[in-house]
Amino acid sequence: MTLPMENNLIVWGEVRDRHVMGTTPLGKVFIRLNKENKVNGMYTMFGQTEKFVPQDEYQEDVDFAKEILYEIVKNKIEQSIFLKKDLKL
């Protein structure tokens, strides 16, 4: 299995009701915004649901949150590929 091209790893939708949903090969991811349109939560909805909360003001930017979720999804896929290779040995 090869990783999808960077631009296609997460397909992002529009902001709706202060949420942005993305679709990945593993499942859905969400970015939740506060009333000032700053990120106050990021979620992965594959396997066990995980929540990530921005720790610094610069992490409250939507584009930065998308980069963080991209890295999370990429790492999960790479881990999955690594585990599958180990199980075949």
Chimera marker file (.cmm) of the C-alpha trace (Angstrom):
<marker_set name="trace">
<marker id="1" x="0.000" y="0.000" z="0.000" r="1" g="1" b="0" radius="0.5"/>
<marker id="2" x="1.351" y="3.412" z="-0.901" r="1" g="1" b="0" radius="0.5"/>
<marker id="3" x="0.406" y="6.682" z="0.716" r="1" g="1" b="0" radius="0.5"/>
<marker id="4" x="-1.927" y="8.905" z="-1.312" r="1" g="1" b="0" radius="0.5"/>
<marker id="5" x="-0.475" y="12.128" z="-2.643" r="1" g="1" b="0" radius="0.5"/>
<marker id="6" x="-0.289" y="14.817" z="0.051" r="1" g="1" b="0" radius="0.5"/>
<marker id="7" x="-3.086" y="16.907" z="-1.428" r="1" g="1" b="0" radius="0.5"/>
<marker id="8" x="-5.451" y="13.923" z="-1.535" r="1" g="1" b="0" radius="0.5"/>
<marker id="9" x="-4.832" y="12.449" z="1.906" r="1" g="1" b="0" radius="0.5"/>
<marker id="10" x="-7.604" y="14.545" z="3.454" r="1" g="1" b="0" radius="0.5"/>
<marker id="11" x="-10.462" y="15.988" z="1.419" r="1" g="1" b="0" radius="0.5"/>
<marker id="12" x="-11.820" y="18.984" z="3.324" r="1" g="1" b="0" radius="0.5"/>
<marker id="13" x="-15.372" y="20.291" z="3.252" r="1" g="1" b="0" radius="0.5"/>
<marker id="14" x="-16.624" y="23.794" z="3.945" r="1" g="1" b="0" radius="0.5"/>
<marker id="15" x="-17.183" y="25.277" z="7.412" r="1" g="1" b="0" radius="0.5"/>
<marker id="16" x="-20.698" y="24.365" z="8.591" r="1" g="1" b="0" radius="0.5"/>
<marker id="17" x="-22.055" y="25.167" z="12.025" r="1" g="1" b="0" radius="0.5"/>
<marker id="18" x="-18.507" y="25.951" z="13.226" r="1" g="1" b="0" radius="0.5"/>
<marker id="19" x="-17.210" y="22.536" z="12.106" r="1" g="1" b="0" radius="0.5"/>
<marker id="20" x="-14.986" y="21.509" z="9.202" r="1" g="1" b="0" radius="0.5"/>
<marker id="21" x="-15.157" y="17.850" z="8.191" r="1" g="1" b="0" radius="0.5"/>
<marker id="22" x="-12.433" y="16.007" z="6.323" r="1" g="1" b="0" radius="0.5"/>
<marker id="23" x="-12.536" y="12.557" z="4.745" r="1" g="1" b="0" radius="0.5"/>
<marker id="24" x="-9.452" y="10.325" z="4.870" r="1" g="1" b="0" radius="0.5"/>
<marker id="25" x="-8.677" y="6.741" z="3.806" r="1" g="1" b="0" radius="0.5"/>
<marker id="26" x="-9.098" y="5.795" z="7.493" r="1" g="1" b="0" radius="0.5"/>
<marker id="27" x="-12.323" y="7.671" z="8.228" r="1" g="1" b="0" radius="0.5"/>
<marker id="28" x="-13.492" y="11.161" z="9.118" r="1" g="1" b="0" radius="0.5"/>
<marker id="29" x="-11.690" y="13.992" z="10.885" r="1" g="1" b="0" radius="0.5"/>
<marker id="30" x="-13.239" y="17.180" z="12.264" r="1" g="1" b="0" radius="0.5"/>
<marker id="31" x="-12.087" y="20.636" z="13.284" r="1" g="1" b="0" radius="0.5"/>
<marker id="32" x="-14.333" y="22.473" z="15.736" r="1" g="1" b="0" radius="0.5"/>
<marker id="33" x="-14.276" y="26.275" z="15.842" r="1" g="1" b="0" radius="0.5"/>
<marker id="34" x="-15.343" y="28.708" z="18.551" r="1" g="1" b="0" radius="0.5"/>
<marker id="35" x="-17.444" y="31.830" z="17.929" r="1" g="1" b="0" radius="0.5"/>
<marker id="36" x="-14.315" y="33.756" z="16.875" r="1" g="1" b="0" radius="0.5"/>
<marker id="37" x="-13.580" y="31.060" z="14.233" r="1" g="1" b="0" radius="0.5"/>
<marker id="38" x="-10.514" y="29.844" z="16.112" r="1" g="1" b="0" radius="0.5"/>
<marker id="39" x="-9.856" y="26.130" z="16.500" r="1" g="1" b="0" radius="0.5"/>
<marker id="40" x="-10.829" y="24.745" z="19.891" r="1" g="1" b="0" radius="0.5"/>
<marker id="41" x="-10.786" y="21.046" z="19.055" r="1" g="1" b="0" radius="0.5"/>
<marker id="42" x="-9.624" y="18.518" z="16.454" r="1" g="1" b="0" radius="0.5"/>
<marker id="43" x="-11.018" y="15.006" z="16.247" r="1" g="1" b="0" radius="0.5"/>
<marker id="44" x="-10.122" y="11.778" z="14.477" r="1" g="1" b="0" radius="0.5"/>
<marker id="45" x="-13.092" y="9.459" z="14.001" r="1" g="1" b="0" radius="0.5"/>
<marker id="46" x="-11.399" y="6.196" z="13.047" r="1" g="1" b="0" radius="0.5"/>
<marker id="47" x="-10.612" y="3.385" z="15.428" r="1" g="1" b="0" radius="0.5"/>
<marker id="48" x="-11.027" y="4.985" z="18.815" r="1" g="1" b="0" radius="0.5"/>
<marker id="49" x="-12.138" y="8.628" z="18.618" r="1" g="1" b="0" radius="0.5"/>
<marker id="50" x="-9.339" y="10.963" z="19.671" r="1" g="1" b="0" radius="0.5"/>
<marker id="51" x="-9.540" y="14.646" z="20.581" r="1" g="1" b="0" radius="0.5"/>
<marker id="52" x="-6.696" y="17.121" z="20.273" r="1" g="1" b="0" radius="0.5"/>
<marker id="53" x="-6.901" y="20.577" z="21.852" r="1" g="1" b="0" radius="0.5"/>
<marker id="54" x="-4.707" y="23.514" z="20.737" r="1" g="1" b="0" radius="0.5"/>
<marker id="55" x="-2.158" y="24.391" z="23.412" r="1" g="1" b="0" radius="0.5"/>
<marker id="56" x="-0.951" y="27.692" z="21.941" r="1" g="1" b="0" radius="0.5"/>
<marker id="57" x="-2.637" y="30.586" z="20.159" r="1" g="1" b="0" radius="0.5"/>
<marker id="58" x="-0.891" y="29.851" z="16.835" r="1" g="1" b="0" radius="0.5"/>
<marker id="59" x="-2.462" y="26.381" z="16.868" r="1" g="1" b="0" radius="0.5"/>
<marker id="60" x="-5.939" y="27.944" z="16.758" r="1" g="1" b="0" radius="0.5"/>
<marker id="61" x="-5.569" y="28.665" z="13.014" r="1" g="1" b="0" radius="0.5"/>
<marker id="62" x="-7.658" y="26.399" z="10.742" r="1" g="1" b="0" radius="0.5"/>
<marker id="63" x="-4.836" y="25.858" z="8.242" r="1" g="1" b="0" radius="0.5"/>
<marker id="64" x="-2.466" y="24.876" z="11.039" r="1" g="1" b="0" radius="0.5"/>
<marker id="65" x="-5.079" y="22.450" z="12.419" r="1" g="1" b="0" radius="0.5"/>
<marker id="66" x="-5.361" y="20.884" z="8.956" r="1" g="1" b="0" radius="0.5"/>
<marker id="67" x="-1.574" y="20.394" z="8.902" r="1" g="1" b="0" radius="0.5"/>
<marker id="68" x="-1.682" y="18.727" z="12.323" r="1" g="1" b="0" radius="0.5"/>
<marker id="69" x="-4.480" y="16.373" z="11.260" r="1" g="1" b="0" radius="0.5"/>
<marker id="70" x="-2.615" y="15.571" z="8.045" r="1" g="1" b="0" radius="0.5"/>
<marker id="71" x="0.425" y="14.494" z="10.093" r="1" g="1" b="0" radius="0.5"/>
<marker id="72" x="-1.752" y="12.420" z="12.424" r="1" g="1" b="0" radius="0.5"/>
<marker id="73" x="-3.450" y="10.604" z="9.522" r="1" g="1" b="0" radius="0.5"/>
<marker id="74" x="-0.148" y="10.067" z="7.694" r="1" g="1" b="0" radius="0.5"/>
<marker id="75" x="1.436" y="8.581" z="10.843" r="1" g="1" b="0" radius="0.5"/>
<marker id="76" x="-1.546" y="6.265" z="11.429" r="1" g="1" b="0" radius="0.5"/>
<marker id="77" x="-1.330" y="4.981" z="7.850" r="1" g="1" b="0" radius="0.5"/>
<marker id="78" x="2.427" y="4.468" z="8.123" r="1" g="1" b="0" radius="0.5"/>
<marker id="79" x="1.967" y="2.593" z="11.420" r="1" g="1" b="0" radius="0.5"/>
<marker id="80" x="-0.665" y="0.406" z="9.798" r="1" g="1" b="0" radius="0.5"/>
<marker id="81" x="1.658" y="-0.437" z="6.890" r="1" g="1" b="0" radius="0.5"/>
<marker id="82" x="4.505" y="-1.198" z="9.310" r="1" g="1" b="0" radius="0.5"/>
<marker id="83" x="2.292" y="-3.495" z="11.441" r="1" g="1" b="0" radius="0.5"/>
<marker id="84" x="1.042" y="-5.385" z="8.394" r="1" g="1" b="0" radius="0.5"/>
<marker id="85" x="4.619" y="-6.010" z="7.253" r="1" g="1" b="0" radius="0.5"/>
<marker id="86" x="5.570" y="-7.300" z="10.738" r="1" g="1" b="0" radius="0.5"/>
<marker id="87" x="2.632" y="-9.701" z="10.867" r="1" g="1" b="0" radius="0.5"/>
<marker id="88" x="3.631" y="-11.370" z="7.585" r="1" g="1" b="0" radius="0.5"/>
<marker id="89" x="7.097" y="-12.345" z="8.918" r="1" g="1" b="0" radius="0.5"/>
<link id1="1" id2="2" r="1" g="1" b="0" radius="0.2"/>
<link id1="2" id2="3" r="1" g="1" b="0" radius="0.2"/>
<link id1="3" id2="4" r="1" g="1" b="0" radius="0.2"/>
<link id1="4" id2="5" r="1" g="1" b="0" radius="0.2"/>
<link id1="5" id2="6" r="1" g="1" b="0" radius="0.2"/>
<link id1="6" id2="7" r="1" g="1" b="0" radius="0.2"/>
<link id1="7" id2="8" r="1" g="1" b="0" radius="0.2"/>
<link id1="8" id2="9" r="1" g="1" b="0" radius="0.2"/>
<link id1="9" id2="10" r="1" g="1" b="0" radius="0.2"/>
<link id1="10" id2="11" r="1" g="1" b="0" radius="0.2"/>
<link id1="11" id2="12" r="1" g="1" b="0" radius="0.2"/>
<link id1="12" id2="13" r="1" g="1" b="0" radius="0.2"/>
<link id1="13" id2="14" r="1" g="1" b="0" radius="0.2"/>
<link id1="14" id2="15" r="1" g="1" b="0" radius="0.2"/>
<link id1="15" id2="16" r="1" g="1" b="0" radius="0.2"/>
<link id1="16" id2="17" r="1" g="1" b="0" radius="0.2"/>
<link id1="17" id2="18" r="1" g="1" b="0" radius="0.2"/>
<link id1="18" id2="19" r="1" g="1" b="0" radius="0.2"/>
<link id1="19" id2="20" r="1" g="1" b="0" radius="0.2"/>
<link id1="20" id2="21" r="1" g="1" b="0" radius="0.2"/>
<link id1="21" id2="22" r="1" g="1" b="0" radius="0.2"/>
<link id1="22" id2="23" r="1" g="1" b="0" radius="0.2"/>
<link id1="23" id2="24" r="1" g="1" b="0" radius="0.2"/>
<link id1="24" id2="25" r="1" g="1" b="0" radius="0.2"/>
<link id1="25" id2="26" r="1" g="1" b="0" radius="0.2"/>
<link id1="26" id2="27" r="1" g="1" b="0" radius="0.2"/>
<link id1="27" id2="28" r="1" g="1" b="0" radius="0.2"/>
<link id1="28" id2="29" r="1" g="1" b="0" radius="0.2"/>
<link id1="29" id2="30" r="1" g="1" b="0" radius="0.2"/>
<link id1="30" id2="31" r="1" g="1" b="0" radius="0.2"/>
<link id1="31" id2="32" r="1" g="1" b="0" radius="0.2"/>
<link id1="32" id2="33" r="1" g="1" b="0" radius="0.2"/>
<link id1="33" id2="34" r="1" g="1" b="0" radius="0.2"/>
<link id1="34" id2="35" r="1" g="1" b="0" radius="0.2"/>
<link id1="35" id2="36" r="1" g="1" b="0" radius="0.2"/>
<link id1="36" id2="37" r="1" g="1" b="0" radius="0.2"/>
<link id1="37" id2="38" r="1" g="1" b="0" radius="0.2"/>
<link id1="38" id2="39" r="1" g="1" b="0" radius="0.2"/>
<link id1="39" id2="40" r="1" g="1" b="0" radius="0.2"/>
<link id1="40" id2="41" r="1" g="1" b="0" radius="0.2"/>
<link id1="41" id2="42" r="1" g="1" b="0" radius="0.2"/>
<link id1="42" id2="43" r="1" g="1" b="0" radius="0.2"/>
<link id1="43" id2="44" r="1" g="1" b="0" radius="0.2"/>
<link id1="44" id2="45" r="1" g="1" b="0" radius="0.2"/>
<link id1="45" id2="46" r="1" g="1" b="0" radius="0.2"/>
<link id1="46" id2="47" r="1" g="1" b="0" radius="0.2"/>
<link id1="47" id2="48" r="1" g="1" b="0" radius="0.2"/>
<link id1="48" id2="49" r="1" g="1" b="0" radius="0.2"/>
<link id1="49" id2="50" r="1" g="1" b="0" radius="0.2"/>
<link id1="50" id2="51" r="1" g="1" b="0" radius="0.2"/>
<link id1="51" id2="52" r="1" g="1" b="0" radius="0.2"/>
<link id1="52" id2="53" r="1" g="1" b="0" radius="0.2"/>
<link id1="53" id2="54" r="1" g="1" b="0" radius="0.2"/>
<link id1="54" id2="55" r="1" g="1" b="0" radius="0.2"/>
<link id1="55" id2="56" r="1" g="1" b="0" radius="0.2"/>
<link id1="56" id2="57" r="1" g="1" b="0" radius="0.2"/>
<link id1="57" id2="58" r="1" g="1" b="0" radius="0.2"/>
<link id1="58" id2="59" r="1" g="1" b="0" radius="0.2"/>
<link id1="59" id2="60" r="1" g="1" b="0" radius="0.2"/>
<link id1="60" id2="61" r="1" g="1" b="0" radius="0.2"/>
<link id1="61" id2="62" r="1" g="1" b="0" radius="0.2"/>
<link id1="62" id2="63" r="1" g="1" b="0" radius="0.2"/>
<link id1="63" id2="64" r="1" g="1" b="0" radius="0.2"/>
<link id1="64" id2="65" r="1" g="1" b="0" radius="0.2"/>
<link id1="65" id2="66" r="1" g="1" b="0" radius="0.2"/>
<link id1="66" id2="67" r="1" g="1" b="0" radius="0.2"/>
<link id1="67" id2="68" r="1" g="1" b="0" radius="0.2"/>
<link id1="68" id2="69" r="1" g="1" b="0" radius="0.2"/>
<link id1="69" id2="70" r="1" g="1" b="0" radius="0.2"/>
<link id1="70" id2="71" r="1" g="1" b="0" radius="0.2"/>
<link id1="71" id2="72" r="1" g="1" b="0" radius="0.2"/>
<link id1="72" id2="73" r="1" g="1" b="0" radius="0.2"/>
<link id1="73" id2="74" r="1" g="1" b="0" radius="0.2"/>
<link id1="74" id2="75" r="1" g="1" b="0" radius="0.2"/>
<link id1="75" id2="76" r="1" g="1" b="0" radius="0.2"/>
<link id1="76" id2="77" r="1" g="1" b="0" radius="0.2"/>
<link id1="77" id2="78" r="1" g="1" b="0" radius="0.2"/>
<link id1="78" id2="79" r="1" g="1" b="0" radius="0.2"/>
<link id1="79" id2="80" r="1" g="1" b="0" radius="0.2"/>
<link id1="80" id2="81" r="1" g="1" b="0" radius="0.2"/>
<link id1="81" id2="82" r="1" g="1" b="0" radius="0.2"/>
<link id1="82" id2="83" r="1" g="1" b="0" radius="0.2"/>
<link id1="83" id2="84" r="1" g="1" b="0" radius="0.2"/>
<link id1="84" id2="85" r="1" g="1" b="0" radius="0.2"/>
<link id1="85" id2="86" r="1" g="1" b="0" radius="0.2"/>
<link id1="86" id2="87" r="1" g="1" b="0" radius="0.2"/>
<link id1="87" id2="88" r="1" g="1" b="0" radius="0.2"/>
<link id1="88" id2="89" r="1" g="1" b="0" radius="0.2"/>
</marker_set>
